[in-house]
């Protein structure tokens, strides 16, 4: 479980605040939770997705030799068996 230690202040219009309170009541989540979830979805998830995309592109650019699954599985099993001996 995360420990929240940093406080951020935002100023909302009356309408925005009422809407958040209504959403909070409907979802049975605190307003602070709704705001953290929104920040996560809007700002953090795209950054995380972009990092994963870059990592994938780097992996694919390696042009590493890859066999079909059956052959790779057999090699993995064989490698594991030879480690036990």
PAFIMI-538437 format. One line per field, with one value per residue: residue number from 1; chain; x, y, z of N, C-alpha, C, CB in turn. Coordinates in nm, 2 decimals, decimal comma. Glycine has a CB too. Example, Ala and Ser with C-alpha at 12.3 -4.5 7.8 and 13.67 -1.06 7.14 Angstrom:
<sites>
k: [1; 2]
c: [A; A]
n.c1: [1,32; 1,28]
n.c2: [-0,57; -0,22]
n.c3: [0,78; 0,71]
ca.c1: [1,23; 1,37]
ca.c2: [-0,45; -0,11]
ca.c3: [0,78; 0,71]
c.c1: [1,32; 1,29]
c.c2: [-0,33; 0,00]
c.c3: [0,78; 0,79]
cb.c1: [1,13; 1,41]
cb.c2: [-0,45; -0,06]
cb.c3: [0,90; 0,57]
</sites>
This chain:
<sites>
k: [1; 2; 3; 4; 5; 6; 7; 8; 9; 10; 11; 12; 13; 14; 15; 16; 17; 18; 19; 20; 21; 22; 23; 24; 25; 26; 27; 28; 29; 30; 31; 32; 33; 34; 35; 36; 37; 38; 39; 40; 41; 42; 43; 44; 45; 46; 47; 48; 49; 50; 51; 52; 53; 54; 55; 56; 57; 58; 59; 60; 61; 62; 63; 64; 65; 66; 67; 68; 69; 70; 71; 72; 73; 74; 75; 76; 77; 78; 79; 80; 81; 82; 83; 84; 85]
c: [A; A; A; A; A; A; A; A; A; A; A; A; A; A; A; A; A; A; A; A; A; A; A; A; A; A; A; A; A; A; A; A; A; A; A; A; A; A; A; A; A; A; A; A; A; A; A; A; A; A; A; A; A; A; A; A; A; A; A; A; A; A; A; A; A; A; A; A; A; A; A; A; A; A; A; A; A; A; A; A; A; A; A; A; A]
n.c1: [0,08; 0,05; 0,21; 0,10; 0,26; 0,30; 0,15; -0,08; -0,23; -0,53; -0,74; -1,08; -1,37; -1,70; -1,89; -1,73; -1,63; -1,87; -1,94; -1,73; -1,78; -2,03; -1,96; -1,78; -1,96; -2,12; -1,94; -1,84; -1,59; -1,32; -1,28; -1,01; -0,91; -1,03; -0,91; -0,64; -0,66; -0,74; -0,52; -0,33; -0,43; -0,44; -0,19; 0,03; 0,00; 0,02; 0,29; 0,42; 0,33; 0,46; 0,73; 0,73; 0,68; 0,91; 1,10; 1,01; 1,05; 1,33; 1,40; 1,30; 1,46; 1,70; 1,71; 1,72; 1,78; 1,51; 1,33; 1,06; 0,78; 0,76; 1,02; 1,17; 1,06; 1,14; 1,41; 1,44; 1,34; 1,52; 1,76; 1,70; 1,69; 1,95; 2,09; 2,02; 2,16]
n.c2: [-0,12; 0,22; 0,50; 0,82; 1,12; 1,37; 1,68; 1,84; 2,12; 2,23; 2,46; 2,48; 2,53; 2,61; 2,45; 2,24; 2,13; 2,05; 1,85; 1,67; 1,59; 1,47; 1,26; 1,13; 1,04; 0,87; 0,67; 0,59; 0,66; 0,85; 1,21; 1,27; 1,03; 0,99; 1,21; 1,14; 0,90; 1,00; 1,16; 0,96; 0,81; 1,01; 1,13; 0,96; 0,69; 0,71; 0,79; 0,57; 0,37; 0,47; 0,43; 0,15; 0,10; 0,20; 0,03; -0,21; -0,16; -0,14; -0,40; -0,54; -0,44; -0,57; -0,79; -1,06; -1,42; -1,63; -1,92; -2,14; -2,19; -2,45; -2,56; -2,38; -2,42; -2,68; -2,65; -2,49; -2,66; -2,87; -2,73; -2,67; -2,93; -3,01; -2,85; -2,96; -3,19]
n.c3: [0,00; -0,08; 0,06; 0,12; 0,11; 0,02; -0,04; -0,26; -0,39; -0,54; -0,70; -0,75; -0,95; -0,83; -0,95; -1,05; -0,81; -0,69; -0,87; -0,84; -0,57; -0,60; -0,77; -0,60; -0,40; -0,54; -0,63; -0,40; -0,31; -0,18; -0,25; -0,29; -0,37; -0,62; -0,75; -0,75; -0,90; -1,14; -1,21; -1,23; -1,45; -1,66; -1,68; -1,58; -1,67; -1,96; -1,99; -1,88; -2,06; -2,29; -2,22; -2,21; -2,48; -2,60; -2,49; -2,60; -2,87; -2,87; -2,79; -3,01; -3,21; -3,17; -3,32; -3,25; -3,28; -3,31; -3,25; -3,34; -3,11; -3,00; -3,04; -2,89; -2,64; -2,59; -2,58; -2,35; -2,16; -2,18; -2,11; -1,84; -1,74; -1,78; -1,60; -1,36; -1,33]
ca.c1: [0,00; 0,13; 0,20; 0,09; 0,32; 0,31; 0,02; -0,09; -0,35; -0,59; -0,85; -1,18; -1,50; -1,81; -1,95; -1,63; -1,63; -2,00; -1,94; -1,64; -1,85; -2,13; -1,89; -1,73; -2,07; -2,16; -1,84; -1,80; -1,44; -1,29; -1,24; -0,87; -0,88; -1,07; -0,81; -0,52; -0,68; -0,74; -0,38; -0,26; -0,48; -0,41; -0,05; 0,13; -0,01; 0,08; 0,44; 0,45; 0,31; 0,56; 0,85; 0,72; 0,69; 1,05; 1,17; 0,98; 1,12; 1,47; 1,41; 1,28; 1,57; 1,81; 1,70; 1,77; 1,73; 1,40; 1,27; 0,91; 0,76; 0,79; 1,16; 1,22; 1,02; 1,22; 1,55; 1,42; 1,33; 1,65; 1,85; 1,67; 1,73; 2,10; 2,13; 1,99; 2,25]
ca.c2: [0,00; 0,34; 0,60; 0,95; 1,21; 1,50; 1,74; 1,92; 2,20; 2,28; 2,54; 2,44; 2,61; 2,55; 2,34; 2,13; 2,08; 1,97; 1,73; 1,58; 1,54; 1,37; 1,14; 1,06; 0,97; 0,76; 0,57; 0,56; 0,69; 0,99; 1,30; 1,26; 0,91; 1,02; 1,30; 1,06; 0,81; 1,08; 1,20; 0,84; 0,78; 1,11; 1,17; 0,86; 0,58; 0,73; 0,79; 0,43; 0,31; 0,51; 0,36; 0,01; 0,10; 0,22; -0,09; -0,31; -0,13; -0,17; -0,54; -0,59; -0,39; -0,66; -0,89; -1,19; -1,54; -1,69; -2,03; -2,16; -2,21; -2,59; -2,58; -2,30; -2,49; -2,80; -2,60; -2,44; -2,78; -2,94; -2,65; -2,69; -3,07; -3,03; -2,78; -3,05; -3,30]
ca.c3: [0,00; -0,09; 0,17; 0,06; 0,20; -0,05; -0,06; -0,37; -0,37; -0,66; -0,68; -0,85; -0,95; -0,75; -1,03; -1,05; -0,68; -0,67; -0,96; -0,77; -0,46; -0,65; -0,82; -0,48; -0,33; -0,63; -0,64; -0,26; -0,30; -0,14; -0,36; -0,31; -0,44; -0,75; -0,81; -0,77; -1,01; -1,27; -1,24; -1,28; -1,59; -1,76; -1,69; -1,55; -1,76; -2,10; -1,97; -1,86; -2,19; -2,38; -2,18; -2,25; -2,62; -2,63; -2,45; -2,70; -2,99; -2,85; -2,80; -3,15; -3,30; -3,15; -3,43; -3,19; -3,34; -3,23; -3,31; -3,31; -2,97; -2,96; -3,03; -2,78; -2,51; -2,57; -2,54; -2,22; -2,07; -2,18; -2,03; -1,70; -1,70; -1,77; -1,48; -1,24; -1,33]
c.c1: [0,09; 0,11; 0,20; 0,15; 0,33; 0,17; 0,03; -0,23; -0,40; -0,71; -0,95; -1,30; -1,60; -1,87; -1,85; -1,63; -1,76; -2,00; -1,85; -1,71; -1,96; -2,07; -1,83; -1,84; -2,11; -2,07; -1,79; -1,64; -1,42; -1,25; -1,09; -0,83; -0,92; -0,97; -0,69; -0,54; -0,68; -0,60; -0,31; -0,30; -0,43; -0,26; 0,05; 0,12; 0,04; 0,23; 0,49; 0,44; 0,42; 0,70; 0,85; 0,74; 0,84; 1,13; 1,14; 1,05; 1,27; 1,49; 1,40; 1,40; 1,70; 1,82; 1,76; 1,71; 1,62; 1,34; 1,12; 0,90; 0,80; 0,94; 1,22; 1,19; 1,11; 1,36; 1,54; 1,42; 1,46; 1,76; 1,83; 1,71; 1,88; 2,16; 2,11; 2,09; 2,38]
c.c2: [0,12; 0,43; 0,74; 1,05; 1,35; 1,55; 1,84; 2,00; 2,24; 2,36; 2,51; 2,54; 2,54; 2,43; 2,22; 2,06; 1,99; 1,84; 1,63; 1,51; 1,44; 1,24; 1,06; 0,98; 0,85; 0,64; 0,52; 0,56; 0,83; 1,08; 1,29; 1,14; 0,93; 1,11; 1,22; 0,96; 0,88; 1,12; 1,08; 0,81; 0,88; 1,13; 1,05; 0,74; 0,60; 0,73; 0,65; 0,35; 0,34; 0,45; 0,22; 0,00; 0,11; 0,09; -0,20; -0,29; -0,16; -0,32; -0,59; -0,55; -0,48; -0,76; -1,03; -1,31; -1,60; -1,80; -2,04; -2,20; -2,35; -2,61; -2,50; -2,37; -2,61; -2,76; -2,56; -2,56; -2,85; -2,86; -2,67; -2,83; -3,08; -2,95; -2,87; -3,16; -3,27]
c.c3: [0,00; 0,03; 0,10; 0,15; 0,14; -0,08; -0,18; -0,36; -0,51; -0,62; -0,79; -0,85; -0,86; -0,82; -1,03; -0,92; -0,65; -0,75; -0,89; -0,65; -0,50; -0,70; -0,70; -0,41; -0,41; -0,63; -0,50; -0,24; -0,26; -0,26; -0,39; -0,39; -0,59; -0,82; -0,84; -0,89; -1,14; -1,31; -1,30; -1,42; -1,69; -1,78; -1,67; -1,64; -1,90; -2,09; -1,96; -1,99; -2,29; -2,35; -2,22; -2,40; -2,66; -2,60; -2,55; -2,83; -2,98; -2,86; -2,94; -3,24; -3,28; -3,26; -3,38; -3,26; -3,25; -3,32; -3,29; -3,17; -2,92; -2,95; -2,91; -2,65; -2,49; -2,52; -2,39; -2,12; -2,07; -2,10; -1,88; -1,65; -1,69; -1,65; -1,35; -1,23; -1,27]
cb.c1: [-0,10; 0,10; 0,31; -0,05; 0,46; 0,39; -0,02; -0,09; -0,33; -0,62; -0,82; -1,23; -1,55; -1,92; -1,97; -1,49; -1,61; -2,12; -1,88; -1,51; -1,92; -2,21; -1,77; -1,67; -2,19; -2,18; -1,72; -1,85; -1,37; -1,18; -1,28; -0,80; -0,96; -1,21; -0,79; -0,48; -0,82; -0,83; -0,31; -0,30; -0,63; -0,48; -0,02; 0,12; -0,16; 0,03; 0,48; 0,37; 0,17; 0,58; 0,87; 0,59; 0,61; 1,11; 1,13; 0,83; 1,10; 1,52; 1,31; 1,15; 1,61; 1,80; 1,77; 1,74; 1,84; 1,29; 1,34; 0,85; 0,62; 0,73; 1,23; 1,17; 0,87; 1,23; 1,59; 1,30; 1,22; 1,70; 1,84; 1,52; 1,68; 2,17; 2,05; 1,85; 2,27]
cb.c2: [0,00; 0,42; 0,59; 0,98; 1,16; 1,49; 1,82; 1,84; 2,32; 2,16; 2,70; 2,30; 2,63; 2,66; 2,39; 2,18; 2,19; 2,06; 1,77; 1,64; 1,66; 1,44; 1,17; 1,17; 1,07; 0,81; 0,62; 0,42; 0,66; 0,99; 1,44; 1,26; 0,79; 1,10; 1,42; 0,98; 0,74; 1,21; 1,25; 0,72; 0,77; 1,24; 1,27; 0,82; 0,54; 0,87; 0,88; 0,36; 0,35; 0,67; 0,37; -0,05; 0,21; 0,34; -0,14; -0,31; 0,02; -0,12; -0,61; -0,53; -0,25; -0,72; -0,85; -1,19; -1,64; -1,58; -2,17; -2,26; -2,18; -2,69; -2,53; -2,16; -2,53; -2,88; -2,49; -2,36; -2,87; -2,96; -2,51; -2,67; -3,17; -2,97; -2,65; -3,10; -3,35]
cb.c3: [0,12; -0,22; 0,28; 0,02; 0,23; -0,18; 0,07; -0,51; -0,28; -0,76; -0,68; -0,81; -1,10; -0,72; -1,18; -1,08; -0,57; -0,71; -1,10; -0,73; -0,38; -0,77; -0,91; -0,39; -0,31; -0,78; -0,71; -0,22; -0,44; -0,03; -0,32; -0,17; -0,39; -0,75; -0,72; -0,64; -0,99; -1,25; -1,12; -1,19; -1,58; -1,72; -1,59; -1,41; -1,77; -2,15; -1,85; -1,75; -2,25; -2,37; -2,02; -2,21; -2,68; -2,55; -2,31; -2,72; -3,03; -2,72; -2,71; -3,20; -3,26; -3,02; -3,55; -3,04; -3,37; -3,21; -3,26; -3,41; -2,93; -3,07; -3,16; -2,78; -2,53; -2,71; -2,63; -2,20; -2,12; -2,33; -2,07; -1,68; -1,80; -1,89; -1,46; -1,25; -1,47]
</sites>
